[in-house]
Amino acid sequence: MAGVRRARQQTRRETEREIEGFLSIGPVQVAELDLGAEDTEGTEITEGAQAAERAEDTEVAEGREGAEGREGAEGREGAALRPGPGSAPVTSGAVFLLVRRAGVPVGTVLGQVPEGADPTEVLAGLARELPRGEPPEPLPAPPSASVVVATRERADQLARALDSLLAQDHPDFEIVVVDNAPATEDTRELVERKYGERVRYVCEPVPGLAIAHNRGLAAVRGEVVAFTDDDVVADRRWLAELTAPFAADPRLGCATGLILPARLRTPAQVLLESHGGFAKGFTPRTYDPARPPADEPLFPFTAGRFGSGANMAFRTAVLRAVGGFDPATGAGTRARGGDDLYGFVRVLAQGQRLRYTPRALVWHHHRETWRDLETQAYGYGAGLTAYLTAILVNRPALLPAFLARVPGGLAHARGLTAVRATGGGADAAAEVPGGHDSRTHPWPRRLSRLQRRGMLYGPVGYLRARRALRTVGLEAR
């Protein structure tokens, strides 16, 4: 008994030290810099036209705060620097920078702008150090699309997201807002008062993100259905970039895109992004079940590698054919998450391909507090094992393939929940995020423990969620 007390006291002291280090993390500015045509030799004219169009994004589309947000936009030697969505113009200090070439996202860098220096000049110098890579290929005309945004009692955030979605340059799309288990009329009133016929309002009284997404799926008319969250700001080219691959590949069932932080103002936001955030890198990739990737021994069960629910699209007929999302998964249910991962695997299991395209960008407003991170860590762990349980319950034919991957899956789980090392040593708390998954801050053991607990709970949560569905006349898929 004394040993248990000592272990608890040690854990409590460790958590207190971790929180103290966490609170020492300072804010970081978020910005983007377009190198324009200077590094795009050989790029097609159509891409240059797209770059010019992107450079003229409206204040609404990018969430800029007034005309002063353009201050310093036209940089030296053709580089254009702009603050991130909702951010002030860049000044001295640390900057998390998205680098574009001819409008196309190519990487992120961390910049430190000295006092009195020109931010554009400093950051453009760092941006040009990124590998040039191949010029982007022109995209085919995208198919008709529908955008589904599920929301609950967050009208202010929803308005910001809808403003950016209505500014999309896709030629043929609709927006459907699904109000999930509303407690007030705020969302309905916002949509009807501010957006009128430009946005369709649908109410889903049963709580659960997957249930809300299924209601949206039933209502849409587009050939491709895209899903995003109410806490994002979509890049003006987001929907066109996300849906165009479906026109190029008839076997494409799903596409995902790049998610970057809209703000890095709190320690929680900086910590999350320094460990990769929601981004999956800047290299396009196609996952084909007919040719399992050699570097993904757990394929397709490591669905978290493919993308996230804030930036995903499906061929509408394919998603309907597999029954949509399992309503016993997702935020708002006892499973706590996993609905997007379930959708990815179900589509791949049907022989359809999945495409990750970093050219389809949304800016995400990360959670802001330590308590938020604790909830998120537990929810991610629960969602992971809940979705795996859902797959095996609904598709038992996948069980042999799953069992063959169990040894590697256990190693993968240990890696997910490990205390992630950094290269910062004693000064790690003074560092800030740079490239994707740079891990410039130590990952707290407290969050790793919570994620492991969530993973143990996930199957139980999923089965409880299935039982709860029966009380409202729904069945899991």
Sine and cosine of phi, psi and omega as CSV:
sin_phi,cos_phi,sin_psi,cos_psi,sin_omega,cos_omega
0.00,0.00,-0.66,0.75,0.02,-1.00
-0.89,0.45,-0.60,0.80,0.02,-1.00
-0.90,0.43,-0.62,0.79,0.03,-1.00
-0.90,0.43,-0.68,0.73,0.02,-1.00
-0.88,0.47,-0.67,0.74,0.01,-1.00
-0.90,0.44,-0.65,0.76,0.02,-1.00
-0.89,0.45,-0.65,0.76,0.02,-1.00
-0.91,0.41,-0.65,0.76,0.02,-1.00
-0.90,0.43,-0.65,0.76,0.04,-1.00
-0.89,0.45,-0.68,0.74,0.03,-1.00
-0.89,0.46,-0.66,0.75,0.00,-1.00
-0.90,0.43,-0.68,0.73,0.02,-1.00
-0.90,0.43,-0.65,0.76,0.02,-1.00
-0.88,0.47,-0.68,0.73,0.02,-1.00
-0.90,0.44,-0.64,0.77,0.03,-1.00
-0.89,0.46,-0.65,0.76,0.04,-1.00
-0.91,0.41,-0.65,0.76,0.00,-1.00
-0.90,0.44,-0.66,0.75,0.01,-1.00
-0.92,0.39,-0.60,0.80,0.05,-1.00
-0.88,0.47,-0.71,0.70,0.06,-1.00
-0.91,0.42,-0.61,0.79,0.03,-1.00
-0.87,0.50,-0.70,0.71,-0.04,-1.00
-0.93,0.37,-0.28,0.96,0.01,-1.00
-0.99,0.14,-0.13,0.99,-0.02,-1.00
-0.95,0.31,0.80,-0.60,-0.04,-1.00
-1.00,-0.04,0.26,-0.97,-0.01,-1.00
-0.95,0.31,0.35,-0.94,0.00,-1.00
-0.73,-0.68,0.68,-0.74,0.09,-1.00
-0.96,0.27,0.51,-0.86,0.07,-1.00
-0.89,-0.46,0.74,-0.67,-0.03,-1.00
-0.49,-0.87,0.18,-0.98,0.11,-0.99
-0.72,-0.70,0.56,-0.83,-0.01,-1.00
-0.73,-0.68,0.81,-0.58,0.01,-1.00
-0.97,-0.25,0.87,-0.50,0.03,-1.00
-0.97,0.23,-0.03,1.00,0.10,-1.00
0.89,0.46,-0.67,-0.74,-0.09,-1.00
-1.00,0.01,-0.06,1.00,-0.15,-0.99
-0.93,0.38,-0.45,0.89,-0.03,-1.00
-0.89,-0.45,0.45,0.89,-0.12,-0.99
-0.85,-0.53,0.61,0.79,0.03,-1.00
-0.85,0.52,0.75,-0.66,0.00,-1.00
1.00,0.01,-0.05,1.00,0.02,-1.00
-0.95,0.30,0.61,-0.79,-0.01,-1.00
-0.89,0.45,0.51,-0.86,0.02,-1.00
-0.84,0.54,-0.61,0.79,-0.02,-1.00
-0.88,0.47,-0.55,0.83,0.05,-1.00
-0.94,0.35,-0.61,0.79,0.05,-1.00
-0.88,0.47,-0.63,0.77,0.03,-1.00
-0.90,0.43,-0.63,0.78,0.04,-1.00
-0.90,0.44,-0.63,0.78,-0.01,-1.00
-0.89,0.45,-0.69,0.73,0.02,-1.00
-0.88,0.47,-0.64,0.77,0.00,-1.00
-0.90,0.43,-0.67,0.74,0.00,-1.00
-0.91,0.42,-0.59,0.81,-0.03,-1.00
-0.92,0.40,-0.27,0.96,-0.01,-1.00
-0.98,-0.22,0.40,0.92,0.00,-1.00
-0.81,0.59,0.61,-0.79,-0.02,-1.00
-0.97,0.26,0.29,-0.96,0.06,-1.00
-0.87,0.50,-0.61,0.79,-0.01,-1.00
-0.92,0.39,-0.70,0.71,-0.10,-0.99
-0.89,0.46,-0.61,0.79,-0.07,-1.00
-0.98,-0.20,0.01,1.00,0.04,-1.00
0.94,0.34,0.47,0.88,-0.03,-1.00
-0.95,0.30,0.46,-0.89,-0.05,-1.00
-0.97,-0.23,0.99,0.17,0.11,-0.99
0.99,0.17,0.01,-1.00,-0.07,-1.00
-0.91,0.41,-0.47,0.88,-0.03,-1.00
-0.93,0.37,-0.27,0.96,0.08,-1.00
-0.91,0.42,-0.29,0.96,0.03,-1.00
-1.00,0.01,-0.13,0.99,-0.04,-1.00
-0.86,0.52,0.82,-0.58,0.00,-1.00
0.99,0.16,0.15,0.99,-0.07,-1.00
-0.91,0.41,-0.65,0.76,0.00,-1.00
-1.00,0.08,0.95,-0.30,-0.13,-0.99
-0.99,-0.12,-0.15,-0.99,-0.01,-1.00
-0.96,0.27,0.58,-0.82,0.12,-0.99
0.80,0.60,0.61,0.79,0.12,-0.99
1.00,0.04,-0.10,0.99,0.01,-1.00
-0.98,0.22,0.62,-0.79,-0.01,-1.00
-0.85,-0.53,0.87,-0.49,-0.04,-1.00
-0.95,-0.30,0.75,-0.66,0.05,-1.00
-0.67,-0.75,0.53,-0.85,0.07,-1.00
-0.93,0.36,0.37,-0.93,0.08,-1.00
-0.93,0.36,0.17,-0.99,-0.04,-1.00
-0.83,0.56,0.81,-0.58,0.03,-1.00
0.97,0.24,0.15,0.99,-0.04,-1.00
-0.98,-0.19,0.36,-0.93,0.08,-1.00
-0.99,0.15,0.27,-0.96,0.08,-1.00
-0.81,0.58,0.54,-0.84,-0.09,-1.00
-0.94,0.35,0.70,-0.71,0.07,-1.00
-0.82,-0.58,-0.30,-0.95,0.03,-1.00
-0.93,0.36,0.43,-0.90,0.01,-1.00
0.88,-0.47,-0.18,-0.98,-0.05,-1.00
-0.97,0.22,0.64,-0.77,-0.02,-1.00
-0.69,-0.73,0.80,-0.60,0.17,-0.98
-1.00,-0.02,0.90,-0.45,-0.21,-0.98
-0.88,-0.47,0.83,-0.56,0.22,-0.98
-1.00,0.10,0.78,-0.62,0.02,-1.00
-0.97,-0.26,0.76,-0.65,0.10,-1.00
-0.89,-0.45,0.46,-0.89,0.23,-0.97
-0.83,-0.56,0.87,-0.50,-0.08,-1.00
0.80,0.60,0.62,0.78,0.04,-1.00
1.00,0.05,-0.22,0.97,-0.08,-1.00
-1.00,-0.02,0.81,-0.59,0.06,-1.00
-0.88,0.47,0.77,-0.64,-0.03,-1.00
-0.82,-0.57,-0.22,0.98,0.00,-1.00
0.22,-0.98,0.13,-0.99,0.11,-0.99
-0.84,-0.55,0.52,-0.85,0.07,-1.00
-0.69,-0.72,0.36,-0.93,0.11,-0.99
-0.97,-0.23,0.82,-0.57,0.03,-1.00
-0.88,-0.47,0.52,-0.85,0.10,-0.99
-0.86,-0.50,0.95,-0.31,-0.04,-1.00
-1.00,0.01,0.90,-0.44,0.01,-1.00
-0.92,0.40,0.41,-0.91,0.05,-1.00
-0.85,0.52,0.77,-0.64,0.04,-1.00
0.99,0.10,-0.11,0.99,-0.02,-1.00
-0.99,0.10,0.33,-0.94,0.06,-1.00
-0.98,0.17,0.91,-0.40,-0.05,-1.00
-0.84,0.54,-0.64,0.77,-0.03,-1.00
-0.90,0.43,-0.69,0.72,-0.03,-1.00
-0.90,0.43,-0.70,0.71,-0.01,-1.00
-0.90,0.44,-0.75,0.66,-0.09,-1.00
-0.96,0.29,-0.55,0.83,0.05,-1.00
-0.90,0.44,-0.59,0.81,0.05,-1.00
-0.88,0.47,-0.66,0.75,0.05,-1.00
-0.93,0.36,-0.64,0.77,-0.04,-1.00
-0.89,0.46,-0.60,0.80,-0.05,-1.00
-0.95,0.33,-0.18,0.98,0.04,-1.00
-0.98,0.18,-0.24,0.97,0.05,-1.00
-0.92,0.38,0.57,-0.82,0.06,-1.00
-0.84,0.54,0.63,-0.78,-0.05,-1.00
-0.94,0.33,-0.68,0.73,0.00,-1.00
0.95,0.31,-0.06,-1.00,0.00,-1.00
-0.99,0.16,0.57,-0.82,0.07,-1.00
-0.90,0.43,0.58,-0.81,-0.04,-1.00
-0.92,0.38,0.54,-0.84,0.04,-1.00
-1.00,0.08,0.61,-0.79,0.07,-1.00
-0.87,0.48,0.58,-0.81,-0.03,-1.00
-1.00,-0.09,0.49,-0.87,0.12,-0.99
-0.94,0.33,0.23,-0.97,0.08,-1.00
-0.88,0.47,0.75,-0.66,-0.05,-1.00
-0.96,0.28,0.47,-0.88,0.07,-1.00
-0.96,0.28,0.18,-0.98,0.07,-1.00
-0.86,0.51,0.57,-0.82,-0.13,-0.99
-0.66,-0.75,0.44,-0.90,0.14,-0.99
-0.82,-0.58,0.65,-0.76,0.06,-1.00
-0.92,-0.38,0.83,-0.56,0.03,-1.00
-0.96,-0.30,0.80,-0.60,0.06,-1.00
-0.84,-0.54,0.93,-0.36,0.08,-1.00
-1.00,0.03,0.66,-0.76,-0.09,-1.00
-0.50,-0.87,0.32,-0.95,0.09,-1.00
-0.45,-0.89,0.94,-0.33,0.14,-0.99
0.83,0.55,0.67,0.75,0.07,-1.00
-0.69,-0.73,0.87,0.50,-0.13,-0.99
-0.89,0.46,-0.62,0.79,-0.02,-1.00
-0.90,0.43,-0.73,0.68,0.03,-1.00
-0.90,0.43,-0.65,0.76,-0.01,-1.00
-0.87,0.50,-0.66,0.75,0.00,-1.00
-0.87,0.49,-0.67,0.75,0.03,-1.00
-0.89,0.46,-0.67,0.74,0.02,-1.00
-0.91,0.40,-0.70,0.71,-0.02,-1.00
-0.90,0.44,-0.60,0.80,0.05,-1.00
-0.85,0.53,-0.67,0.74,-0.01,-1.00
-0.95,0.32,-0.56,0.83,0.00,-1.00
-0.95,0.32,-0.60,0.80,0.02,-1.00
-0.93,0.36,-0.30,0.95,0.03,-1.00
-1.00,-0.02,0.14,0.99,0.00,-1.00
-0.90,0.44,0.55,-0.84,0.00,-1.00
-1.00,-0.10,0.27,0.96,0.11,-0.99
-0.91,0.42,0.67,-0.74,-0.10,-0.99
-0.97,0.24,-0.31,0.95,-0.13,-0.99
-0.45,-0.89,1.00,-0.04,-0.03,-1.00
-0.51,-0.86,0.32,-0.95,0.08,-1.00
-0.77,-0.64,0.31,-0.95,0.04,-1.00
-0.82,-0.57,0.76,-0.65,0.04,-1.00
-0.85,-0.53,0.85,-0.52,0.09,-1.00
-0.99,-0.14,0.80,-0.60,0.05,-1.00
-0.96,-0.29,0.92,-0.38,0.00,-1.00
-1.00,0.06,0.95,-0.32,-0.17,-0.99
-1.00,-0.09,0.90,-0.43,0.04,-1.00
0.73,0.68,0.83,0.56,-0.09,-1.00
-0.93,0.38,0.61,-0.80,0.10,-1.00
-0.99,-0.13,-0.30,0.95,0.01,-1.00
-0.71,-0.70,0.02,-1.00,0.05,-1.00
-0.99,-0.13,0.20,0.98,-0.13,-0.99
-0.86,0.51,-0.71,0.71,-0.06,-1.00
-0.93,0.38,-0.71,0.70,0.02,-1.00
-0.86,0.51,-0.71,0.70,-0.03,-1.00
-0.90,0.44,-0.64,0.77,0.03,-1.00
-0.87,0.49,-0.77,0.64,-0.05,-1.00
-0.89,0.47,-0.72,0.70,-0.06,-1.00
-0.95,0.32,-0.60,0.80,-0.06,-1.00
-0.98,0.22,-0.70,0.71,-0.14,-0.99
-0.99,-0.10,-0.51,0.86,-0.17,-0.99
-0.91,-0.41,-0.27,0.96,0.11,-0.99
0.76,0.64,-0.78,-0.62,-0.07,-1.00
-0.98,0.18,-0.11,0.99,-0.02,-1.00
-0.96,0.27,-0.37,0.93,-0.01,-1.00
-0.75,-0.66,0.74,-0.67,0.05,-1.00
-1.00,-0.02,0.69,-0.73,0.00,-1.00
-0.97,-0.26,0.75,-0.66,0.06,-1.00
-0.75,-0.67,0.68,-0.73,0.03,-1.00
-0.96,-0.28,0.74,-0.67,0.11,-0.99
-0.86,-0.50,0.96,-0.29,-0.11,-0.99
-0.95,0.31,-0.38,0.92,-0.04,-1.00
-1.00,0.09,0.82,-0.58,-0.05,-1.00
-0.94,0.34,0.53,-0.85,0.04,-1.00
0.68,-0.73,0.77,-0.64,-0.06,-1.00
-0.90,0.43,-0.67,0.74,0.01,-1.00
-0.90,0.43,-0.62,0.79,0.04,-1.00
-0.90,0.44,-0.68,0.73,0.03,-1.00
-0.90,0.45,-0.67,0.74,0.02,-1.00
-0.90,0.43,-0.62,0.79,0.04,-1.00
-0.91,0.41,-0.59,0.80,0.06,-1.00
-0.90,0.44,-0.66,0.75,0.06,-1.00
-0.90,0.43,-0.66,0.75,0.01,-1.00
-0.86,0.51,-0.63,0.78,0.01,-1.00
-0.93,0.37,-0.41,0.91,-0.11,-0.99
-1.00,-0.07,-0.31,0.95,-0.18,-0.98
-0.97,0.23,0.33,-0.94,-0.01,-1.00
-0.88,-0.48,-0.21,0.98,-0.10,-0.99
-0.97,0.26,0.37,-0.93,0.07,-1.00
-0.92,0.38,-0.54,0.84,0.06,-1.00
-0.86,-0.51,0.66,-0.75,0.05,-1.00
-0.91,-0.42,0.82,-0.57,0.01,-1.00
-0.96,-0.29,0.56,-0.83,0.02,-1.00
-0.85,-0.53,0.68,-0.73,0.14,-0.99
-0.55,-0.83,0.07,-1.00,-0.10,-0.99
-0.97,-0.24,0.22,-0.98,0.00,-1.00
-0.99,0.15,-0.03,1.00,0.01,-1.00
-0.94,-0.35,0.52,0.85,0.04,-1.00
-0.87,-0.49,0.32,-0.95,0.25,-0.97
-0.86,-0.51,0.88,-0.48,-0.08,-1.00
-1.00,0.06,0.73,-0.68,0.16,-0.99
-0.85,0.53,0.55,-0.84,-0.09,-1.00
-0.85,0.53,-0.51,0.86,-0.02,-1.00
-1.00,-0.04,0.05,1.00,-0.14,-0.99
-0.80,0.60,-0.83,0.56,-0.14,-0.99
-0.92,0.39,-0.64,0.77,0.03,-1.00
-0.90,0.44,-0.68,0.73,-0.01,-1.00
-0.93,0.37,-0.58,0.81,-0.05,-1.00
-0.96,0.27,-0.55,0.84,-0.11,-0.99
-0.99,-0.14,-0.39,0.92,-0.02,-1.00
-0.84,0.54,-0.61,0.79,0.02,-1.00
-0.84,0.54,-0.43,0.90,0.03,-1.00
-0.92,0.39,-0.50,0.86,0.04,-1.00
-0.96,0.28,-0.46,0.89,-0.04,-1.00
-1.00,0.07,-0.36,0.93,-0.11,-0.99
-0.70,-0.71,0.97,-0.25,-0.03,-1.00
-0.91,0.41,-0.30,0.95,0.02,-1.00
-1.00,-0.08,0.13,0.99,0.01,-1.00
-0.99,0.15,0.85,-0.53,0.00,-1.00
-0.97,-0.23,-0.37,0.93,-0.09,-1.00
-0.49,-0.87,0.52,-0.85,0.10,-0.99
-0.66,-0.75,0.57,-0.82,0.08,-1.00
-0.77,-0.64,0.27,-0.96,-0.07,-1.00
-0.67,-0.74,-0.12,-0.99,-0.11,-0.99
-1.00,0.09,0.68,-0.73,0.05,-1.00
-0.83,-0.56,0.87,-0.50,0.01,-1.00
-0.86,-0.51,0.35,-0.94,-0.05,-1.00
-0.96,0.27,0.74,-0.67,0.08,-1.00
-0.97,0.25,-0.53,0.84,-0.01,-1.00
-0.58,-0.81,0.51,-0.86,0.11,-0.99
-0.74,-0.67,0.89,0.46,-0.12,-0.99
-0.99,-0.11,-0.35,0.94,-0.07,-1.00
-0.87,-0.49,0.35,-0.94,0.06,-1.00
-0.83,0.56,-0.61,0.79,-0.02,-1.00
-0.89,0.46,-0.68,0.74,-0.01,-1.00
-0.91,0.41,-0.68,0.74,-0.02,-1.00
-0.93,0.38,-0.69,0.73,0.00,-1.00
-0.87,0.49,-0.73,0.68,-0.02,-1.00
-0.87,0.49,-0.71,0.70,-0.06,-1.00
-0.95,0.32,-0.51,0.86,0.01,-1.00
-0.93,0.37,-0.27,0.96,0.09,-1.00
-0.95,-0.31,0.47,0.88,0.13,-0.99
0.97,-0.22,-0.37,0.93,-0.01,-1.00
0.83,0.56,-0.76,-0.65,0.03,-1.00
-0.95,-0.31,0.01,1.00,-0.08,-1.00
-0.96,0.29,0.51,-0.86,0.05,-1.00
-0.88,-0.48,0.40,0.92,0.05,-1.00
1.00,-0.02,-0.08,-1.00,-0.12,-0.99
-0.88,-0.48,0.33,0.95,0.03,-1.00
-0.95,-0.31,0.88,-0.47,0.06,-1.00
-0.88,0.48,0.52,-0.85,-0.01,-1.00
-0.42,-0.91,0.62,-0.78,0.08,-1.00
-0.93,-0.38,0.78,-0.63,0.05,-1.00
-0.98,-0.22,0.84,-0.55,-0.07,-1.00
-0.84,-0.54,0.89,-0.45,0.00,-1.00
-0.89,0.46,-0.36,0.93,0.05,-1.00
-0.97,0.25,-0.34,0.94,0.03,-1.00
-0.71,-0.71,0.98,0.21,-0.04,-1.00
-0.83,0.56,0.71,-0.70,-0.04,-1.00
-0.91,0.41,0.71,-0.70,-0.05,-1.00
-0.91,0.41,-0.48,0.88,-0.04,-1.00
-1.00,0.01,0.14,0.99,0.02,-1.00
-0.81,-0.58,0.97,0.25,-0.07,-1.00
-0.89,0.45,-0.32,0.95,0.01,-1.00
-0.99,-0.10,0.07,1.00,-0.05,-1.00
-0.83,0.56,0.70,-0.71,0.05,1.00
-0.99,-0.14,0.28,0.96,-0.16,-0.99
-0.98,0.19,-0.21,0.98,0.12,-0.99
-1.00,0.00,0.86,0.50,-0.12,-0.99
-0.91,0.42,-0.37,0.93,0.04,-1.00
-0.89,0.46,-0.31,0.95,0.04,-1.00
-0.97,0.25,-0.29,0.96,-0.13,-0.99
-1.00,0.10,-0.46,0.89,-0.06,-1.00
0.41,-0.91,-0.19,-0.98,-0.05,-1.00
-0.67,-0.74,0.33,-0.94,-0.10,-0.99
-0.92,0.40,-0.30,0.95,0.02,-1.00
-0.96,0.27,-0.15,0.99,-0.06,-1.00
-0.45,-0.89,0.98,0.18,-0.02,-1.00
-0.53,-0.85,0.44,-0.90,0.04,-1.00
-0.59,-0.81,0.48,-0.88,0.00,-1.00
-0.72,-0.69,0.50,-0.87,0.23,-0.97
-0.92,0.40,0.84,-0.54,-0.18,-0.98
-0.84,0.55,-0.70,0.71,-0.03,-1.00
-0.90,0.44,-0.59,0.80,-0.01,-1.00
-0.93,0.37,-0.72,0.69,-0.02,-1.00
-0.90,0.43,-0.62,0.78,0.07,-1.00
-0.91,0.41,-0.60,0.80,-0.03,-1.00
-0.91,0.43,-0.53,0.85,0.01,-1.00
-1.00,0.01,0.07,1.00,0.06,-1.00
1.00,0.00,0.22,0.97,0.00,-1.00
0.95,0.30,-0.50,-0.86,-0.02,-1.00
-1.00,-0.04,0.50,-0.87,0.05,-1.00
-0.95,0.32,0.89,-0.46,-0.07,-1.00
-0.92,0.38,-0.18,0.98,0.06,-1.00
-1.00,0.04,0.11,0.99,0.08,-1.00
-0.90,-0.43,0.21,-0.98,0.11,-0.99
0.98,-0.22,0.33,-0.94,0.09,-1.00
-0.85,0.53,0.56,-0.83,-0.03,-1.00
1.00,-0.01,-0.08,1.00,0.10,-1.00
-0.90,-0.44,0.11,-0.99,0.03,-1.00
-0.95,0.31,-0.24,0.97,0.08,-1.00
-0.97,0.24,-0.43,0.90,0.12,-0.99
0.97,0.25,-0.19,0.98,-0.01,-1.00
0.10,-1.00,-0.22,-0.97,0.11,-0.99
1.00,-0.02,-0.03,1.00,-0.05,-1.00
-0.91,0.42,-0.65,0.76,0.01,-1.00
-0.93,0.38,-0.67,0.75,0.01,-1.00
-0.89,0.45,-0.64,0.77,0.05,-1.00
-0.86,0.51,-0.71,0.71,0.00,-1.00
-0.88,0.48,-0.67,0.75,0.00,-1.00
-0.87,0.50,-0.75,0.66,-0.09,-1.00
-0.93,0.36,-0.62,0.78,0.01,-1.00
-0.88,0.47,-0.63,0.77,0.01,-1.00
-0.93,0.36,-0.69,0.73,0.05,-1.00
-0.89,0.45,-0.61,0.79,0.00,-1.00
-0.91,0.40,-0.32,0.95,0.07,-1.00
-1.00,0.06,0.08,1.00,0.01,-1.00
1.00,0.05,0.13,0.99,0.00,-1.00
-1.00,0.06,0.46,-0.89,0.04,-1.00
-1.00,0.05,0.33,-0.94,0.08,-1.00
-0.80,-0.60,0.72,-0.69,-0.05,-1.00
-0.88,-0.48,0.82,-0.58,0.16,-0.99
-0.99,-0.14,0.83,-0.55,-0.03,-1.00
-0.78,-0.63,0.94,-0.33,-0.02,-1.00
-0.94,0.34,-0.14,0.99,0.05,-1.00
-0.96,0.29,-0.27,0.96,0.04,-1.00
-1.00,-0.09,0.98,-0.21,-0.21,-0.98
-0.91,-0.42,0.72,-0.69,0.26,-0.97
-0.80,-0.60,0.53,-0.85,0.07,-1.00
-0.99,-0.15,0.83,-0.56,-0.12,-0.99
-0.95,-0.32,0.69,-0.72,0.07,-1.00
-1.00,0.04,0.99,-0.17,-0.03,-1.00
-0.90,0.43,0.34,-0.94,0.07,-1.00
-0.91,0.41,0.38,-0.93,-0.30,-0.96
-0.93,-0.36,-0.26,0.96,-0.15,-0.99
-0.82,-0.58,0.25,-0.97,0.08,-1.00
-0.86,0.50,-0.68,0.73,0.02,-1.00
-0.87,0.49,-0.62,0.78,0.07,-1.00
-0.86,0.51,-0.68,0.73,-0.01,-1.00
-0.91,0.41,-0.62,0.79,0.05,-1.00
-0.88,0.47,-0.72,0.69,0.03,-1.00
-0.88,0.47,-0.65,0.76,-0.03,-1.00
-0.92,0.40,-0.70,0.72,-0.02,-1.00
-0.88,0.48,-0.72,0.69,0.01,-1.00
-0.90,0.44,-0.69,0.73,-0.01,-1.00
-0.90,0.44,-0.62,0.78,0.03,-1.00
-0.91,0.42,-0.67,0.74,0.03,-1.00
-0.89,0.45,-0.71,0.71,0.00,-1.00
-0.90,0.43,-0.68,0.73,-0.02,-1.00
-0.89,0.46,-0.59,0.80,-0.01,-1.00
-0.88,0.48,-0.80,0.60,-0.05,-1.00
-0.98,0.21,-0.43,0.90,0.08,-1.00
-0.91,0.41,-0.69,0.73,-0.01,-1.00
-0.92,0.39,-0.60,0.80,0.05,-1.00
-0.89,0.45,-0.65,0.76,0.05,-1.00
-0.89,0.45,-0.67,0.74,0.00,-1.00
-0.88,0.48,-0.66,0.75,0.00,-1.00
-0.88,0.47,-0.71,0.71,-0.06,-1.00
-0.95,0.30,-0.54,0.84,0.04,-1.00
-0.93,0.36,-0.68,0.73,-0.09,-1.00
-1.00,0.04,-0.40,0.92,0.01,-1.00
-0.75,-0.66,0.94,0.35,-0.06,-1.00
-0.86,0.51,-0.33,0.94,0.03,-1.00
-0.90,0.43,-0.31,0.95,0.01,-1.00
-1.00,0.10,-0.09,1.00,-0.08,-1.00
-0.86,0.51,-0.72,0.69,0.01,-1.00
-0.85,0.52,-0.68,0.73,0.02,-1.00
-0.90,0.43,-0.61,0.79,0.01,-1.00
-0.92,0.40,-0.73,0.68,-0.02,-1.00
-0.88,0.48,-0.57,0.82,0.02,-1.00
-0.91,0.41,-0.36,0.93,-0.05,-1.00
-0.98,-0.22,0.04,1.00,-0.06,-1.00
-0.85,0.53,-0.73,0.69,0.00,-1.00
-0.84,0.54,-0.73,0.68,0.04,-1.00
-0.92,0.40,-0.53,0.85,0.01,-1.00
-0.91,0.42,-0.61,0.79,0.03,-1.00
-0.91,0.42,-0.65,0.76,0.06,-1.00
-0.90,0.43,-0.63,0.78,0.03,-1.00
-0.90,0.44,-0.67,0.74,0.01,-1.00
-0.89,0.45,-0.66,0.75,0.04,-1.00
-0.89,0.46,-0.62,0.78,0.03,-1.00
-0.91,0.41,-0.62,0.79,0.00,-1.00
-0.89,0.45,-0.61,0.79,-0.14,-0.99
-0.98,-0.21,0.10,0.99,0.00,-1.00
-0.94,0.33,0.40,-0.92,0.15,-0.99
-0.95,0.30,0.92,-0.40,-0.18,-0.98
-0.98,0.17,0.83,-0.56,-0.05,-1.00
-0.95,0.32,0.36,-0.93,0.08,-1.00
-0.81,-0.59,0.24,-0.97,0.07,-1.00
-0.99,-0.12,0.16,0.99,-0.17,-0.99
-1.00,-0.02,-0.24,0.97,0.00,-1.00
0.85,0.52,-0.63,-0.78,-0.07,-1.00
-0.92,0.40,-0.39,0.92,-0.04,-1.00
-1.00,-0.08,0.21,0.98,-0.09,-1.00
-0.85,0.52,-0.58,0.82,-0.06,-1.00
-0.92,0.40,-0.31,0.95,0.00,-1.00
-1.00,-0.01,-0.08,1.00,-0.09,-1.00
-1.00,0.00,0.18,-0.98,-0.03,-1.00
-0.67,-0.74,0.28,-0.96,-0.06,-1.00
-0.93,0.36,0.55,-0.83,0.06,-1.00
-0.83,-0.56,-0.98,-0.22,0.03,-1.00
-0.96,0.29,0.11,-0.99,0.00,-1.00
-0.84,0.54,0.78,-0.63,0.08,-1.00
0.84,0.54,0.68,0.73,-0.05,-1.00
-0.98,0.22,-0.32,0.95,0.09,-1.00
0.82,0.58,0.81,0.59,-0.05,-1.00
-1.00,0.05,0.08,1.00,0.12,-0.99
-0.71,-0.70,0.58,-0.82,0.04,-1.00
-0.91,0.41,0.65,-0.76,0.03,-1.00
-1.00,0.08,0.85,-0.53,-0.11,-0.99
-0.89,0.45,0.66,-0.75,0.05,-1.00
-0.88,0.48,-0.54,0.84,0.02,-1.00
-0.84,0.54,-0.67,0.74,-0.01,-1.00
-0.94,0.33,-0.57,0.82,0.05,-1.00
-0.91,0.41,-0.65,0.76,0.02,-1.00
-0.90,0.43,-0.66,0.75,0.01,-1.00
-0.90,0.44,-0.61,0.79,0.01,-1.00
-0.92,0.40,-0.63,0.78,0.04,-1.00
-0.90,0.43,-0.66,0.75,0.04,-1.00
-0.89,0.46,-0.65,0.76,0.04,-1.00
-0.87,0.49,-0.64,0.77,0.01,-1.00
-0.90,0.44,-0.60,0.80,0.05,-1.00
-0.93,0.37,-0.56,0.83,-0.04,-1.00
-0.98,0.19,-0.47,0.88,-0.17,-0.99
-0.75,0.66,-0.79,0.61,0.00,-1.00
-0.87,0.50,-0.63,0.78,0.03,-1.00
-0.91,0.42,-0.70,0.72,0.01,-1.00
-0.88,0.48,-0.63,0.77,0.01,-1.00
-0.90,0.43,-0.71,0.70,-0.02,-1.00
-0.91,0.42,-0.59,0.81,0.07,-1.00
-0.91,0.40,-0.63,0.78,0.01,-1.00
-0.90,0.43,-0.61,0.79,0.05,-1.00
-0.88,0.47,-0.69,0.73,0.02,-1.00
-0.90,0.44,-0.64,0.77,-0.01,-1.00
-0.90,0.44,-0.56,0.83,0.01,-1.00
-0.88,0.47,-0.59,0.81,-0.05,-1.00
-0.90,0.45,-0.47,0.88,0.00,-1.00
-0.94,0.33,-0.31,0.95,0.03,-1.00
-0.93,-0.38,0.23,0.97,0.09,-1.00
0.98,0.19,0.38,0.92,0.04,-1.00
-0.92,-0.40,0.37,-0.93,0.06,-1.00
-0.79,-0.61,0.53,-0.85,0.10,-0.99
-0.92,0.38,0.39,-0.92,-0.06,-1.00
-1.00,-0.05,0.00,0.00,0.00,0.00
